[in-house]
Amino acid sequence: MKLKLLAVLVAVPAAMLAACASGGVASSRPGHAPGTHAVDAEYVAHVERKALSRGVRVHWVQPPSRRTSASASGAGDQ
């Protein structure tokens, strides 16, 4: 019984740490390079104008983004 309890007490935190550690892998995949997404300012402005007219305050936790080309993000400029 003690062995099973010890195994659970070790396995659960190890699994949780493994899940947290794997979060950074997505940014290294092709198509997810830094600088390929920019905040969609036009959409943000539209939503905030609509909210203001209705008396609602908007707080963006994760602003909407729009995919941009590498040249538009300034990656090729020198």
PDB file of N, CA, C and O in Angstrom:
ATOM      1  N   MET A   1       0.828  -1.199   0.000  1.00  0.00           N
ATOM      2  CA  MET A   1       0.000   0.000   0.000  1.00  0.00           C
ATOM      3  C   MET A   1       0.870   1.260   0.000  1.00  0.00           C
ATOM      4  O   MET A   1       0.610   2.211  -0.737  1.00  0.00           O
ATOM      5  N   LYS A   2       1.908   1.244   0.845  1.00  0.00           N
ATOM      6  CA  LYS A   2       2.786   2.406   0.910  1.00  0.00           C
ATOM      7  C   LYS A   2       3.520   2.614  -0.414  1.00  0.00           C
ATOM      8  O   LYS A   2       3.781   3.747  -0.817  1.00  0.00           O
ATOM      9  N   LEU A   3       3.847   1.514  -1.082  1.00  0.00           N
ATOM     10  CA  LEU A   3       4.554   1.612  -2.350  1.00  0.00           C
ATOM     11  C   LEU A   3       3.662   2.246  -3.423  1.00  0.00           C
ATOM     12  O   LEU A   3       4.132   3.056  -4.222  1.00  0.00           O
ATOM     13  N   LYS A   4       2.379   1.877  -3.439  1.00  0.00           N
ATOM     14  CA  LYS A   4       1.447   2.462  -4.401  1.00  0.00           C
ATOM     15  C   LYS A   4       1.252   3.952  -4.134  1.00  0.00           C
ATOM     16  O   LYS A   4       1.219   4.755  -5.067  1.00  0.00           O
ATOM     17  N   LEU A   5       1.122   4.318  -2.867  1.00  0.00           N
ATOM     18  CA  LEU A   5       0.953   5.722  -2.508  1.00  0.00           C
ATOM     19  C   LEU A   5       2.178   6.534  -2.907  1.00  0.00           C
ATOM     20  O   LEU A   5       2.053   7.643  -3.427  1.00  0.00           O
ATOM     21  N   LEU A   6       3.355   5.981  -2.663  1.00  0.00           N
ATOM     22  CA  LEU A   6       4.595   6.664  -3.036  1.00  0.00           C
ATOM     23  C   LEU A   6       4.678   6.834  -4.558  1.00  0.00           C
ATOM     24  O   LEU A   6       5.101   7.880  -5.048  1.00  0.00           O
ATOM     25  N   ALA A   7       4.274   5.800  -5.296  1.00  0.00           N
ATOM     26  CA  ALA A   7       4.314   5.875  -6.749  1.00  0.00           C
ATOM     27  C   ALA A   7       3.384   6.978  -7.258  1.00  0.00           C
ATOM     28  O   ALA A   7       3.744   7.712  -8.178  1.00  0.00           O
ATOM     29  N   VAL A   8       2.205   7.098  -6.674  1.00  0.00           N
ATOM     30  CA  VAL A   8       1.257   8.137  -7.080  1.00  0.00           C
ATOM     31  C   VAL A   8       1.795   9.512  -6.713  1.00  0.00           C
ATOM     32  O   VAL A   8       1.703  10.445  -7.510  1.00  0.00           O
ATOM     33  N   LEU A   9       2.352   9.647  -5.518  1.00  0.00           N
ATOM     34  CA  LEU A   9       2.881  10.938  -5.079  1.00  0.00           C
ATOM     35  C   LEU A   9       4.071  11.401  -5.916  1.00  0.00           C
ATOM     36  O   LEU A   9       4.347  12.599  -5.985  1.00  0.00           O
ATOM     37  N   VAL A  10       4.768  10.480  -6.544  1.00  0.00           N
ATOM     38  CA  VAL A  10       5.886  10.844  -7.410  1.00  0.00           C
ATOM     39  C   VAL A  10       5.412  11.043  -8.851  1.00  0.00           C
ATOM     40  O   VAL A  10       5.888  11.948  -9.537  1.00  0.00           O
ATOM     41  N   ALA A  11       4.488  10.216  -9.311  1.00  0.00           N
ATOM     42  CA  ALA A  11       4.060  10.250 -10.706  1.00  0.00           C
ATOM     43  C   ALA A  11       3.233  11.496 -11.042  1.00  0.00           C
ATOM     44  O   ALA A  11       3.405  12.074 -12.115  1.00  0.00           O
ATOM     45  N   VAL A  12       2.351  11.911 -10.154  1.00  0.00           N
ATOM     46  CA  VAL A  12       1.475  13.049 -10.444  1.00  0.00           C
ATOM     47  C   VAL A  12       2.270  14.344 -10.630  1.00  0.00           C
ATOM     48  O   VAL A  12       2.087  15.013 -11.647  1.00  0.00           O
ATOM     49  N   PRO A  13       3.140  14.725  -9.696  1.00  0.00           N
ATOM     50  CA  PRO A  13       3.920  15.958  -9.940  1.00  0.00           C
ATOM     51  C   PRO A  13       4.844  15.841 -11.153  1.00  0.00           C
ATOM     52  O   PRO A  13       5.064  16.826 -11.857  1.00  0.00           O
ATOM     53  N   ALA A  14       5.383  14.653 -11.403  1.00  0.00           N
ATOM     54  CA  ALA A  14       6.261  14.477 -12.567  1.00  0.00           C
ATOM     55  C   ALA A  14       5.477  14.685 -13.859  1.00  0.00           C
ATOM     56  O   ALA A  14       5.974  15.317 -14.791  1.00  0.00           O
ATOM     57  N   ALA A  15       4.270  14.165 -13.920  1.00  0.00           N
ATOM     58  CA  ALA A  15       3.437  14.347 -15.112  1.00  0.00           C
ATOM     59  C   ALA A  15       3.057  15.811 -15.289  1.00  0.00           C
ATOM     60  O   ALA A  15       3.032  16.308 -16.415  1.00  0.00           O
ATOM     61  N   MET A  16       2.763  16.503 -14.204  1.00  0.00           N
ATOM     62  CA  MET A  16       2.405  17.919 -14.293  1.00  0.00           C
ATOM     63  C   MET A  16       3.583  18.752 -14.778  1.00  0.00           C
ATOM     64  O   MET A  16       3.410  19.653 -15.599  1.00  0.00           O
ATOM     65  N   LEU A  17       4.767  18.461 -14.282  1.00  0.00           N
ATOM     66  CA  LEU A  17       5.950  19.195 -14.728  1.00  0.00           C
ATOM     67  C   LEU A  17       6.259  18.909 -16.185  1.00  0.00           C
ATOM     68  O   LEU A  17       6.672  19.808 -16.918  1.00  0.00           O
ATOM     69  N   ALA A  18       6.067  17.679 -16.612  1.00  0.00           N
ATOM     70  CA  ALA A  18       6.320  17.333 -18.009  1.00  0.00           C
ATOM     71  C   ALA A  18       5.350  18.075 -18.926  1.00  0.00           C
ATOM     72  O   ALA A  18       5.735  18.517 -20.009  1.00  0.00           O
ATOM     73  N   ALA A  19       4.114  18.211 -18.505  1.00  0.00           N
ATOM     74  CA  ALA A  19       3.132  18.929 -19.312  1.00  0.00           C
ATOM     75  C   ALA A  19       3.486  20.406 -19.428  1.00  0.00           C
ATOM     76  O   ALA A  19       3.324  20.996 -20.496  1.00  0.00           O
ATOM     77  N   CYS A  20       3.960  21.003 -18.358  1.00  0.00           N
ATOM     78  CA  CYS A  20       4.342  22.413 -18.385  1.00  0.00           C
ATOM     79  C   CYS A  20       5.587  22.642 -19.230  1.00  0.00           C
ATOM     80  O   CYS A  20       5.695  23.665 -19.906  1.00  0.00           O
ATOM     81  N   ALA A  21       6.504  21.725 -19.202  1.00  0.00           N
ATOM     82  CA  ALA A  21       7.761  21.889 -19.918  1.00  0.00           C
ATOM     83  C   ALA A  21       7.590  21.801 -21.419  1.00  0.00           C
ATOM     84  O   ALA A  21       8.426  22.313 -22.163  1.00  0.00           O
ATOM     85  N   SER A  22       6.528  21.164 -21.883  1.00  0.00           N
ATOM     86  CA  SER A  22       6.360  20.989 -23.318  1.00  0.00           C
ATOM     87  C   SER A  22       5.679  22.182 -23.979  1.00  0.00           C
ATOM     88  O   SER A  22       5.426  22.128 -25.183  1.00  0.00           O
ATOM     89  N   GLY A  23       5.374  23.242 -23.266  1.00  0.00           N
ATOM     90  CA  GLY A  23       4.650  24.376 -23.814  1.00  0.00           C
ATOM     91  C   GLY A  23       5.421  25.200 -24.810  1.00  0.00           C
ATOM     92  O   GLY A  23       4.790  25.831 -25.658  1.00  0.00           O
ATOM     93  N   GLY A  24       6.736  25.244 -24.773  1.00  0.00           N
ATOM     94  CA  GLY A  24       7.520  26.090 -25.653  1.00  0.00           C
ATOM     95  C   GLY A  24       7.823  25.495 -27.006  1.00  0.00           C
ATOM     96  O   GLY A  24       8.463  26.152 -27.826  1.00  0.00           O
ATOM     97  N   VAL A  25       7.394  24.291 -27.272  1.00  0.00           N
ATOM     98  CA  VAL A  25       7.739  23.616 -28.518  1.00  0.00           C
ATOM     99  C   VAL A  25       7.038  24.251 -29.707  1.00  0.00           C
ATOM    100  O   VAL A  25       7.606  24.271 -30.799  1.00  0.00           O
ATOM    101  N   ALA A  26       5.846  24.760 -29.544  1.00  0.00           N
ATOM    102  CA  ALA A  26       5.075  25.304 -30.661  1.00  0.00           C
ATOM    103  C   ALA A  26       5.785  26.460 -31.344  1.00  0.00           C
ATOM    104  O   ALA A  26       5.647  26.627 -32.556  1.00  0.00           O
ATOM    105  N   SER A  27       6.531  27.255 -30.613  1.00  0.00           N
ATOM    106  CA  SER A  27       7.185  28.411 -31.211  1.00  0.00           C
ATOM    107  C   SER A  27       8.365  28.029 -32.095  1.00  0.00           C
ATOM    108  O   SER A  27       8.828  28.855 -32.881  1.00  0.00           O
ATOM    109  N   SER A  28       8.867  26.792 -31.987  1.00  0.00           N
ATOM    110  CA  SER A  28      10.002  26.389 -32.799  1.00  0.00           C
ATOM    111  C   SER A  28       9.575  25.678 -34.082  1.00  0.00           C
ATOM    112  O   SER A  28      10.422  25.345 -34.911  1.00  0.00           O
ATOM    113  N   ARG A  29       8.272  25.442 -34.255  1.00  0.00           N
ATOM    114  CA  ARG A  29       7.779  24.789 -35.467  1.00  0.00           C
ATOM    115  C   ARG A  29       7.747  25.776 -36.630  1.00  0.00           C
ATOM    116  O   ARG A  29       7.576  26.976 -36.417  1.00  0.00           O
ATOM    117  N   PRO A  30       7.911  25.279 -37.868  1.00  0.00           N
ATOM    118  CA  PRO A  30       7.797  26.160 -39.042  1.00  0.00           C
ATOM    119  C   PRO A  30       6.407  26.795 -39.098  1.00  0.00           C
ATOM    120  O   PRO A  30       5.404  26.145 -38.806  1.00  0.00           O
ATOM    121  N   GLY A  31       6.363  28.062 -39.473  1.00  0.00           N
ATOM    122  CA  GLY A  31       5.092  28.772 -39.533  1.00  0.00           C
ATOM    123  C   GLY A  31       4.737  29.466 -38.236  1.00  0.00           C
ATOM    124  O   GLY A  31       3.775  30.233 -38.186  1.00  0.00           O
ATOM    125  N   HIS A  32       5.493  29.212 -37.193  1.00  0.00           N
ATOM    126  CA  HIS A  32       5.237  29.843 -35.898  1.00  0.00           C
ATOM    127  C   HIS A  32       6.427  30.693 -35.474  1.00  0.00           C
ATOM    128  O   HIS A  32       6.660  30.893 -34.282  1.00  0.00           O
ATOM    129  N   ALA A  33       7.162  31.184 -36.429  1.00  0.00           N
ATOM    130  CA  ALA A  33       8.337  31.983 -36.129  1.00  0.00           C
ATOM    131  C   ALA A  33       7.915  33.314 -35.514  1.00  0.00           C
ATOM    132  O   ALA A  33       6.873  33.863 -35.873  1.00  0.00           O
ATOM    133  N   PRO A  34       8.724  33.836 -34.587  1.00  0.00           N
ATOM    134  CA  PRO A  34       8.393  35.136 -33.998  1.00  0.00           C
ATOM    135  C   PRO A  34       8.351  36.209 -35.072  1.00  0.00           C
ATOM    136  O   PRO A  34       9.169  36.209 -35.992  1.00  0.00           O
ATOM    137  N   GLY A  35       7.405  37.115 -34.955  1.00  0.00           N
ATOM    138  CA  GLY A  35       7.322  38.208 -35.894  1.00  0.00           C
ATOM    139  C   GLY A  35       6.410  37.953 -37.076  1.00  0.00           C
ATOM    140  O   GLY A  35       6.271  38.817 -37.942  1.00  0.00           O
ATOM    141  N   THR A  36       5.774  36.765 -37.134  1.00  0.00           N
ATOM    142  CA  THR A  36       4.875  36.486 -38.244  1.00  0.00           C
ATOM    143  C   THR A  36       3.426  36.821 -37.899  1.00  0.00           C
ATOM    144  O   THR A  36       2.545  36.708 -38.752  1.00  0.00           O
ATOM    145  N   HIS A  37       3.173  37.229 -36.665  1.00  0.00           N
ATOM    146  CA  HIS A  37       1.835  37.633 -36.253  1.00  0.00           C
ATOM    147  C   HIS A  37       1.903  39.035 -35.662  1.00  0.00           C
ATOM    148  O   HIS A  37       2.819  39.361 -34.906  1.00  0.00           O
ATOM    149  N   ALA A  38       0.929  39.853 -36.013  1.00  0.00           N
ATOM    150  CA  ALA A  38       0.855  41.208 -35.478  1.00  0.00           C
ATOM    151  C   ALA A  38      -0.566  41.442 -34.983  1.00  0.00           C
ATOM    152  O   ALA A  38      -1.512  40.830 -35.478  1.00  0.00           O
ATOM    153  N   VAL A  39      -0.709  42.315 -34.019  1.00  0.00           N
ATOM    154  CA  VAL A  39      -2.033  42.633 -33.490  1.00  0.00           C
ATOM    155  C   VAL A  39      -2.888  43.223 -34.605  1.00  0.00           C
ATOM    156  O   VAL A  39      -2.450  44.119 -35.327  1.00  0.00           O
ATOM    157  N   ASP A  40      -4.090  42.721 -34.737  1.00  0.00           N
ATOM    158  CA  ASP A  40      -5.032  43.196 -35.747  1.00  0.00           C
ATOM    159  C   ASP A  40      -5.665  44.486 -35.229  1.00  0.00           C
ATOM    160  O   ASP A  40      -6.753  44.467 -34.653  1.00  0.00           O
ATOM    161  N   ALA A  41      -4.970  45.605 -35.441  1.00  0.00           N
ATOM    162  CA  ALA A  41      -5.384  46.900 -34.890  1.00  0.00           C
ATOM    163  C   ALA A  41      -6.737  47.351 -35.424  1.00  0.00           C
ATOM    164  O   ALA A  41      -7.509  47.988 -34.707  1.00  0.00           O
ATOM    165  N   GLU A  42      -7.022  47.028 -36.666  1.00  0.00           N
ATOM    166  CA  GLU A  42      -8.302  47.422 -37.253  1.00  0.00           C
ATOM    167  C   GLU A  42      -9.476  46.744 -36.527  1.00  0.00           C
ATOM    168  O   GLU A  42     -10.477  47.389 -36.217  1.00  0.00           O
ATOM    169  N   TYR A  43      -9.340  45.449 -36.262  1.00  0.00           N
ATOM    170  CA  TYR A  43     -10.395  44.715 -35.564  1.00  0.00           C
ATOM    171  C   TYR A  43     -10.517  45.178 -34.111  1.00  0.00           C
ATOM    172  O   TYR A  43     -11.624  45.332 -33.595  1.00  0.00           O
ATOM    173  N   VAL A  44      -9.373  45.399 -33.453  1.00  0.00           N
ATOM    174  CA  VAL A  44      -9.372  45.877 -32.073  1.00  0.00           C
ATOM    175  C   VAL A  44     -10.097  47.213 -31.978  1.00  0.00           C
ATOM    176  O   VAL A  44     -10.911  47.414 -31.077  1.00  0.00           O
ATOM    177  N   ALA A  45      -9.808  48.132 -32.902  1.00  0.00           N
ATOM    178  CA  ALA A  45     -10.457  49.441 -32.902  1.00  0.00           C
ATOM    179  C   ALA A  45     -11.961  49.310 -33.124  1.00  0.00           C
ATOM    180  O   ALA A  45     -12.750  50.009 -32.488  1.00  0.00           O
ATOM    181  N   HIS A  46     -12.353  48.416 -34.024  1.00  0.00           N
ATOM    182  CA  HIS A  46     -13.773  48.205 -34.308  1.00  0.00           C
ATOM    183  C   HIS A  46     -14.502  47.707 -33.058  1.00  0.00           C
ATOM    184  O   HIS A  46     -15.566  48.222 -32.713  1.00  0.00           O
ATOM    185  N   VAL A  47     -13.942  46.722 -32.392  1.00  0.00           N
ATOM    186  CA  VAL A  47     -14.575  46.160 -31.193  1.00  0.00           C
ATOM    187  C   VAL A  47     -14.632  47.202 -30.081  1.00  0.00           C
ATOM    188  O   VAL A  47     -15.646  47.315 -29.392  1.00  0.00           O
ATOM    189  N   GLU A  48     -13.561  47.961 -29.897  1.00  0.00           N
ATOM    190  CA  GLU A  48     -13.546  48.960 -28.834  1.00  0.00           C
ATOM    191  C   GLU A  48     -14.529  50.095 -29.105  1.00  0.00           C
ATOM    192  O   GLU A  48     -15.144  50.604 -28.168  1.00  0.00           O
ATOM    193  N   ARG A  49     -14.694  50.504 -30.371  1.00  0.00           N
ATOM    194  CA  ARG A  49     -15.709  51.522 -30.703  1.00  0.00           C
ATOM    195  C   ARG A  49     -17.112  51.003 -30.405  1.00  0.00           C
ATOM    196  O   ARG A  49     -17.935  51.722 -29.839  1.00  0.00           O
ATOM    197  N   LYS A  50     -17.383  49.767 -30.782  1.00  0.00           N
ATOM    198  CA  LYS A  50     -18.682  49.162 -30.536  1.00  0.00           C
ATOM    199  C   LYS A  50     -18.942  49.056 -29.034  1.00  0.00           C
ATOM    200  O   LYS A  50     -20.048  49.340 -28.573  1.00  0.00           O
ATOM    201  N   ALA A  51     -17.937  48.652 -28.280  1.00  0.00           N
ATOM    202  CA  ALA A  51     -18.092  48.512 -26.833  1.00  0.00           C
ATOM    203  C   ALA A  51     -18.331  49.867 -26.177  1.00  0.00           C
ATOM    204  O   ALA A  51     -19.160  49.985 -25.275  1.00  0.00           O
ATOM    205  N   LEU A  52     -17.609  50.888 -26.627  1.00  0.00           N
ATOM    206  CA  LEU A  52     -17.762  52.226 -26.070  1.00  0.00           C
ATOM    207  C   LEU A  52     -19.172  52.765 -26.306  1.00  0.00           C
ATOM    208  O   LEU A  52     -19.753  53.405 -25.430  1.00  0.00           O
ATOM    209  N   SER A  53     -19.713  52.504 -27.483  1.00  0.00           N
ATOM    210  CA  SER A  53     -21.068  52.986 -27.775  1.00  0.00           C
ATOM    211  C   SER A  53     -22.123  52.279 -26.926  1.00  0.00           C
ATOM    212  O   SER A  53     -23.222  52.799 -26.733  1.00  0.00           O
ATOM    213  N   ARG A  54     -21.785  51.094 -26.423  1.00  0.00           N
ATOM    214  CA  ARG A  54     -22.726  50.338 -25.587  1.00  0.00           C
ATOM    215  C   ARG A  54     -22.423  50.472 -24.105  1.00  0.00           C
ATOM    216  O   ARG A  54     -23.107  49.878 -23.271  1.00  0.00           O
ATOM    217  N   GLY A  55     -21.395  51.251 -23.773  1.00  0.00           N
ATOM    218  CA  GLY A  55     -21.048  51.455 -22.374  1.00  0.00           C
ATOM    219  C   GLY A  55     -20.320  50.279 -21.739  1.00  0.00           C
ATOM    220  O   GLY A  55     -20.403  50.073 -20.528  1.00  0.00           O
ATOM    221  N   VAL A  56     -19.612  49.511 -22.551  1.00  0.00           N
ATOM    222  CA  VAL A  56     -18.890  48.335 -22.079  1.00  0.00           C
ATOM    223  C   VAL A  56     -17.395  48.611 -22.169  1.00  0.00           C
ATOM    224  O   VAL A  56     -16.927  49.220 -23.131  1.00  0.00           O
ATOM    225  N   ARG A  57     -16.655  48.166 -21.173  1.00  0.00           N
ATOM    226  CA  ARG A  57     -15.197  48.330 -21.177  1.00  0.00           C
ATOM    227  C   ARG A  57     -14.550  47.018 -21.616  1.00  0.00           C
ATOM    228  O   ARG A  57     -14.884  45.955 -21.092  1.00  0.00           O
ATOM    229  N   VAL A  58     -13.638  47.087 -22.562  1.00  0.00           N
ATOM    230  CA  VAL A  58     -12.970  45.893 -23.087  1.00  0.00           C
ATOM    231  C   VAL A  58     -11.566  45.819 -22.520  1.00  0.00           C
ATOM    232  O   VAL A  58     -10.826  46.803 -22.534  1.00  0.00           O
ATOM    233  N   HIS A  59     -11.207  44.652 -22.024  1.00  0.00           N
ATOM    234  CA  HIS A  59      -9.827  44.399 -21.562  1.00  0.00           C
ATOM    235  C   HIS A  59      -9.330  43.193 -22.349  1.00  0.00           C
ATOM    236  O   HIS A  59      -9.828  42.084 -22.160  1.00  0.00           O
ATOM    237  N   TRP A  60      -8.348  43.400 -23.233  1.00  0.00           N
ATOM    238  CA  TRP A  60      -7.832  42.327 -24.075  1.00  0.00           C
ATOM    239  C   TRP A  60      -6.840  41.486 -23.289  1.00  0.00           C
ATOM    240  O   TRP A  60      -5.799  41.988 -22.867  1.00  0.00           O
ATOM    241  N   VAL A  61      -7.148  40.230 -23.092  1.00  0.00           N
ATOM    242  CA  VAL A  61      -6.219  39.301 -22.445  1.00  0.00           C
ATOM    243  C   VAL A  61      -5.222  38.808 -23.486  1.00  0.00           C
ATOM    244  O   VAL A  61      -4.018  38.758 -23.235  1.00  0.00           O
ATOM    245  N   GLN A  62      -5.733  38.448 -24.645  1.00  0.00           N
ATOM    246  CA  GLN A  62      -4.885  38.058 -25.762  1.00  0.00           C
ATOM    247  C   GLN A  62      -5.467  38.720 -27.005  1.00  0.00           C
ATOM    248  O   GLN A  62      -6.408  38.198 -27.602  1.00  0.00           O
ATOM    249  N   PRO A  63      -4.918  39.858 -27.395  1.00  0.00           N
ATOM    250  CA  PRO A  63      -5.477  40.590 -28.535  1.00  0.00           C
ATOM    251  C   PRO A  63      -5.473  39.732 -29.801  1.00  0.00           C
ATOM    252  O   PRO A  63      -4.586  38.898 -29.982  1.00  0.00           O
ATOM    253  N   PRO A  64      -6.448  39.931 -30.665  1.00  0.00           N
ATOM    254  CA  PRO A  64      -6.485  39.161 -31.905  1.00  0.00           C
ATOM    255  C   PRO A  64      -5.282  39.507 -32.779  1.00  0.00           C
ATOM    256  O   PRO A  64      -4.829  40.651 -32.820  1.00  0.00           O
ATOM    257  N   SER A  65      -4.781  38.496 -33.470  1.00  0.00           N
ATOM    258  CA  SER A  65      -3.604  38.742 -34.299  1.00  0.00           C
ATOM    259  C   SER A  65      -3.916  38.408 -35.746  1.00  0.00           C
ATOM    260  O   SER A  65      -4.861  37.683 -36.057  1.00  0.00           O
ATOM    261  N   ARG A  66      -3.097  38.957 -36.605  1.00  0.00           N
ATOM    262  CA  ARG A  66      -3.226  38.739 -38.041  1.00  0.00           C
ATOM    263  C   ARG A  66      -1.858  38.280 -38.535  1.00  0.00           C
ATOM    264  O   ARG A  66      -0.831  38.849 -38.165  1.00  0.00           O
ATOM    265  N   ARG A  67      -1.855  37.261 -39.360  1.00  0.00           N
ATOM    266  CA  ARG A  67      -0.599  36.747 -39.903  1.00  0.00           C
ATOM    267  C   ARG A  67      -0.016  37.773 -40.874  1.00  0.00           C
ATOM    268  O   ARG A  67      -0.731  38.312 -41.718  1.00  0.00           O
ATOM    269  N   THR A  68       1.263  38.036 -40.751  1.00  0.00           N
ATOM    270  CA  THR A  68       1.946  38.985 -41.643  1.00  0.00           C
ATOM    271  C   THR A  68       3.069  38.262 -42.372  1.00  0.00           C
ATOM    272  O   THR A  68       3.534  37.211 -41.932  1.00  0.00           O
ATOM    273  N   SER A  69       3.494  38.831 -43.482  1.00  0.00           N
ATOM    274  CA  SER A  69       4.610  38.242 -44.217  1.00  0.00           C
ATOM    275  C   SER A  69       5.919  38.636 -43.550  1.00  0.00           C
ATOM    276  O   SER A  69       5.956  39.594 -42.779  1.00  0.00           O
ATOM    277  N   ALA A  70       6.972  37.922 -43.832  1.00  0.00           N
ATOM    278  CA  ALA A  70       8.281  38.200 -43.225  1.00  0.00           C
ATOM    279  C   ALA A  70       8.766  39.587 -43.620  1.00  0.00           C
ATOM    280  O   ALA A  70       9.386  40.274 -42.808  1.00  0.00           O
ATOM    281  N   SER A  71       8.496  40.016 -44.857  1.00  0.00           N
ATOM    282  CA  SER A  71       8.951  41.322 -45.300  1.00  0.00           C
ATOM    283  C   SER A  71       8.170  42.448 -44.613  1.00  0.00           C
ATOM    284  O   SER A  71       8.715  43.528 -44.383  1.00  0.00           O
ATOM    285  N   ALA A  72       6.898  42.201 -44.284  1.00  0.00           N
ATOM    286  CA  ALA A  72       6.089  43.225 -43.631  1.00  0.00           C
ATOM    287  C   ALA A  72       6.497  43.418 -42.187  1.00  0.00           C
ATOM    288  O   ALA A  72       6.313  44.497 -41.624  1.00  0.00           O
ATOM    289  N   SER A  73       7.065  42.350 -41.569  1.00  0.00           N
ATOM    290  CA  SER A  73       7.449  42.477 -40.158  1.00  0.00           C
ATOM    291  C   SER A  73       8.815  43.108 -39.988  1.00  0.00           C
ATOM    292  O   SER A  73       9.252  43.348 -38.863  1.00  0.00           O
ATOM    293  N   GLY A  74       9.497  43.381 -41.094  1.00  0.00           N
ATOM    294  CA  GLY A  74      10.792  44.035 -41.010  1.00  0.00           C
ATOM    295  C   GLY A  74      11.947  43.077 -40.894  1.00  0.00           C
ATOM    296  O   GLY A  74      13.064  43.504 -40.599  1.00  0.00           O
ATOM    297  N   ALA A  75      11.719  41.769 -41.121  1.00  0.00           N
ATOM    298  CA  ALA A  75      12.776  40.785 -40.985  1.00  0.00           C
ATOM    299  C   ALA A  75      13.831  40.932 -42.067  1.00  0.00           C
ATOM    300  O   ALA A  75      15.001  40.629 -41.832  1.00  0.00           O
ATOM    301  N   GLY A  76      13.440  41.393 -43.248  1.00  0.00           N
ATOM    302  CA  GLY A  76      14.393  41.524 -44.329  1.00  0.00           C
ATOM    303  C   GLY A  76      15.035  42.898 -44.419  1.00  0.00           C
ATOM    304  O   GLY A  76      15.945  43.090 -45.225  1.00  0.00           O
ATOM    305  N   ASP A  77      14.588  43.863 -43.616  1.00  0.00           N
ATOM    306  CA  ASP A  77      15.132  45.212 -43.668  1.00  0.00           C
ATOM    307  C   ASP A  77      16.460  45.301 -42.951  1.00  0.00           C
ATOM    308  O   ASP A  77      16.668  44.655 -41.924  1.00  0.00           O
ATOM    309  N   GLN A  78      17.359  46.105 -43.494  1.00  0.00           N
ATOM    310  CA  GLN A  78      18.648  46.329 -42.823  1.00  0.00           C
ATOM    311  C   GLN A  78      19.038  47.761 -42.894  1.00  0.00           C
ATOM    312  O   GLN A  78      20.092  48.139 -42.383  1.00  0.00           O
TER     313      GLN A  78
END
